[in-house]
Amino acid sequence: MKPIAMVTGADGFVGRHLIRKLLSCGYDVIGTSRSPHQTAHDGAVIQLSLDHSPRIAEVLNRYKPDVIFHLAGESSVRRSWNDIRGTFQSNVMASINLLEAVRMSDIVNSVKIITVGSSEEYGIIPDHVSTIDETLPLQPVSPYGVSKASLSMLVKQYAGVYGLSIVHARPFNHIGPGQSLGFVTTDFAHQIVQIEKGLREPVLKVGNLSAKRDFLDVRDIAEAYVLLAEHGRKGEVYNICSGVLTEIQSVLAEFLQMACVNIRVERDPALYRPVESRYVRASNRKIREHTGWTPKIDLRDSLRDILDYFRQQ
Ligand code: GDD
């Protein structure tokens, strides 16, 4: 019999890529979404609000998944500054509802759960730290980061106290075709394509270009999640990162080189954040050693795919 994977947030950017990957790896997939709509993949997507505990229990008892990938939640750091309550409801309370439902279910001793945190959990990186590994204390600076750090602490408790088989993933910036607007690569690519099509003045609005991030293609992230489900160790946290820091300025430069028109760049103060996390190089040693994962897609190829995605819209 094929293993059954349940994916919350199935209609989201990562959910769609993960479901494609799971299907190609031989899983049966049950995707869940607050409001399912037409998706590009072949997996079934059912309606499930994680605010409604009885319905979560019903779904778990009906489908009896072998593994749950919990992707649903708020993914925008920028939005979290304007909706702190909503961010906590989506990232913390909804996760508690899911974990409680698992704890009370028939599958409590058999199911494996992958929760998704973020590099934003680390937040303030002390000056003496040169590499971000999983042992670094969490000092998040954004409401989003605090919500994901709270989730990672809860995960430790559910694994340690209740014995749930949970692995917490800490992905860094994931990018790729199909991501919504509001993230740096999609905001840049979308404007460039609008300019190419003559739909706006040849002026690209940008925020903080001196920030640095560790970018990974969403398809590499999806593969990491599957490997964590198969080989990740209970109660452990895993960075998912490339190990390479890239300045936002360089992302912009790559995009401008790929653009078919000349574009003027203008800084927009509205795109700056109240506080930015400072990033240093991150380590992916633990996930490599425990699962054999390694990132495969080059940043340049991801950026080209994102631009082409918008050109085809
Ligand atoms: N969104 C956006 N739009 N960011 C910009 C822009 C712009 O026009 N110009 C510059 N930036 C800068 C931001 O200030 C930030 O320093 C950096 O680009 C990346 O911003 P985002 O792409 O919005 O990502 P993020 O780092 O805040 O959060 C992402 O990565 C996290 C993991 O590291 C999200 O994908 C999170 O869900 C994820 O957890």
Boltz pocket constraint, residues with backbone or C-beta under 6 A from the ligand:
constraints:
  - pocket:
      binder: B
      contacts: [[A, 74], [A, 75], [A, 76], [A, 77], [A, 78], [A, 117], [A, 118], [A, 119], [A, 120], [A, 171], [A, 172], [A, 173], [A, 174], [A, 182], [A, 183], [A, 184], [A, 185], [A, 187], [A, 188], [A, 205], [A, 206], [A, 207], [A, 208], [A, 209], [A, 211], [A, 212], [A, 213], [A, 214], [A, 248], [A, 271], [A, 272], [A, 273], [A, 276]]
      max_distance: 6.0
